[in-house]
Amino acid sequence: MELTVILAQKIAGLAIYIALGFLAVRLKVLTFQDSKALSTFALYFLVPCAMLDAYQYEFSMEKLVGMGVSFAASMVVVLVFALLTAALKKPMHLNVVEYTSLEYPNAGNFMLPLVAAAMGGEWVIYCSASFFVMNVLMFTHGMAVLSGQKKFSLSMLYKNVVMLANIAGLIMFLLHWRLPGLLGSTVSTLGNMMGPVYMFTIGMILGNADLKAVFTSSRVWIITFGRLVVYPAAAVLVLCFCGVFHLHPQAREIITVVALTAGAPAAVMVTQFAQMYRTEGEAQFASAVNIMTSVLCLATMPLISWLYQTLAY
């Protein structure tokens, strides 16, 4: 259970950045518009650097196979989420914003710094598989259902700077290339900034939000409970009993990353696509779910970690 304790400590540390961002906006030191600049900086510089830095380790077949295990486990999680949505969609009267918020966790800019802080930088490489799976689906299926189109947009994948950084890092890893000296240390430093900046930005968004509207909406609470408790708990149960632990000597440790990703807050891209393609009310709902899940996951993720550790070991 040591990981659960470490995770709780690291999440508590990240919560301080949220509080600082909240106070910065409420005390008018910064404005909500400033959060957009920080988000853009993180998206185009910090997250790609974190992805590149994740691959700056000595190549080994064990790591490569471990990435394959992470990919297989991520596909299991995707299947579990899809089956849950199929079962709940009609009885719960889920609309597209609600079920995409349930199905798509924030596998990138939230999970990368958390895994690095709790498990060590060498484990971030196993986040890449979950990140890749969730982003491919988000920019194809997720974008299609939120926009109301029946076709997938593959162009969004190769225009995504984070996805390109992921692919570039993987190629470097396979070819035994590593970033030299000063360039490597700069990329690593920028990647390490991602967690504080992302959490600070969440605090700024929270500081600008109508907290009464966010925290008094019963529907927001229901979707939040599903995203942070029901969906990840179901994924953990299936992961622990589907036989994937036999695929690799460190499968239990590797799949910890996937289990934690399953319990991450709702993907930011759901809110962004809702703003682009849905009504103003739906976009506000998506934003409220994102805020709620980003705050409450600070309490639920250690519980998901505890559940996984209890069942897996």
Long-range contacts (C-beta under 8 A, 24 or more apart in sequence): 1-306, 1-309, 3-118, 3-119, 3-256, 3-305, 3-309, 4-302, 4-305, 4-306, 4-309, 6-118, 7-114, 7-118, 7-260, 7-301, 7-302, 7-305, 8-302, 10-114, 10-117, 10-118, 11-114, 11-297, 11-298, 11-301, 11-302, 12-298, 13-117, 14-113, 14-114, 14-117, 14-195, 14-196, 14-199, 14-298, 15-199, 15-298, 17-195, 17-196, 17-199, 17-200, 17-203, 18-199, 18-200, 18-202, 18-203, 18-206, 18-294, 18-295, 18-298, 19-203, 20-200, 20-203, 21-199, 21-200, 21-201, 21-202, 21-203, 21-204, 21-205, 21-206, 21-207, 22-203, 22-204, 22-206, 22-207, 23-203, 23-207, 24-200, 24-203, 24-204, 24-207, 25-203, 25-204, 25-207, 25-208, 26-207, 30-204, 32-204, 32-205, 32-207, 32-208, 34-204, 35-201, 35-204, 35-205, 35-208, 38-197, 38-200, 38-201, 38-204, 39-201, 41-197, 42-109, 42-194, 42-197, 42-198, 42-201, 43-109, 43-161, 43-162, 44-161, 45-190, 46-109, 46-190, 46-191, 46-193, 46-194, 46-197, 46-198, 47-108, 47-109, 47-112, 47-162, 47-165, 47-194, 48-161, 48-162, 48-164, 48-165, 49-165, 49-187, 49-188, 49-190, 49-191, 49-194, 50-109, 50-112, 50-113, 50-116, 50-124, 50-190, 50-191, 50-192, 50-194, 51-112, 51-128, 51-131, 51-162, 51-165, 51-166, 51-169, 51-191, 52-165, 52-168, 52-169, 52-172, 52-179, 52-187, 52-191, 53-121, 53-124, 53-187, 53-188, 53-191, 54-112, 54-121, 54-124, 54-125, 54-127, 54-128, 54-169, 54-191, 55-125, 55-128, 55-169, 55-170, 55-172, 55-173, 56-169, 56-172, 56-178, 56-179, 56-184, 56-187, 56-188, 57-122, 57-125, 57-173, 59-173, 59-174, 59-176, 62-248, 62-249, 62-250, 63-125, 63-173, 64-174, 65-247, 65-248, 66-125, 66-126, 66-248, 66-250, 66-254, 67-125, 67-126, 67-128, 67-129, 68-129, 68-247, 69-244, 69-247, 69-248, 69-251, 69-254, 69-255, 70-126, 70-127, 70-128, 70-129, 70-130, 70-254, 70-255, 70-257, 70-258, 71-129, 71-132, 71-133, 72-244, 72-247, 73-239, 73-244, 73-254, 73-255, 73-258, 74-129, 74-130, 74-133, 74-134, 74-258, 74-261, 75-133, 76-235, 76-238, 76-239, 76-242, 76-244, 77-130, 77-235, 77-238, 77-239, 77-258, 77-261, 77-262, 78-133, 78-134, 78-137, 80-231, 80-234, 80-235, 80-238, 81-231, 81-235, 84-230, 84-231, 84-234, 88-226, 92-222, 95-282, 96-145, 96-146, 96-278, 97-146, 97-270, 97-274, 97-278, 97-282, 97-285, 97-286, 98-219, 98-223, 98-285, 98-289, 100-142, 100-145, 100-146, 100-267, 100-270, 100-273, 101-223, 101-227, 101-266, 101-267, 101-270, 101-286, 101-289, 101-290, 101-293, 102-223, 102-226, 102-227, 102-231, 102-266, 103-142, 103-231, 104-134, 104-137, 104-138, 104-142, 104-266, 104-267, 104-269, 104-270, 105-134, 105-227, 105-261, 105-262, 105-263, 105-264, 105-265, 105-266, 105-267, 106-264, 106-265, 106-266, 106-267, 106-268, 106-294, 107-131, 107-133, 107-134, 107-135, 107-261, 107-264, 107-267, 108-134, 108-135, 108-162, 109-194, 109-198, 109-268, 110-198, 110-264, 110-265, 110-294, 110-297, 111-257, 111-260, 111-261, 111-264, 112-191, 112-194, 112-195, 113-192, 113-194, 113-195, 113-196, 113-198, 114-195, 114-260, 114-301, 115-257, 115-260, 116-192, 116-195, 117-195, 119-256, 119-257, 123-253, 123-257, 125-173, 126-254, 126-257, 126-258, 127-257, 127-261, 128-166, 128-169, 128-170, 129-258, 130-257, 130-258, 130-261, 131-162, 131-166, 132-163, 132-166, 134-261, 134-267, 135-160, 135-162, 135-163, 138-267, 138-269, 138-270, 139-269, 142-267, 142-269, 142-270, 142-273, 143-273, 146-270, 146-273, 146-274, 146-276, 146-277, 146-278, 147-273, 147-276, 147-277, 148-277, 202-291, 202-294, 202-295, 205-287, 205-291, 206-291, 206-295, 209-287, 209-288, 209-291, 213-284, 213-288, 214-288, 214-291, 214-292, 215-292, 217-285, 217-288, 219-285, 220-285, 220-288, 220-289, 220-292, 221-292, 223-266, 223-289, 224-289, 224-292, 224-293, 224-296, 227-265, 227-266, 227-289, 227-293, 228-263, 228-265, 228-293, 228-296, 228-297, 228-300, 228-301, 229-300, 231-262, 232-259, 232-262, 232-263, 232-300, 232-304, 233-304, 233-307, 235-259, 235-262, 236-262, 236-304, 236-307, 236-308, 236-311, 237-311, 239-308, 239-312, 240-308, 240-311, 240-312, 241-311, 245-312, 252-312, 252-313, 255-312, 256-305, 256-308, 256-309, 256-312, 259-304, 259-305, 259-308, 260-301, 260-304, 260-305, 260-308, 262-304, 263-297, 263-300, 263-301, 263-304, 263-305, 264-297, 264-301, 265-290, 265-293, 265-294, 265-297, 266-290, 266-293, 266-294
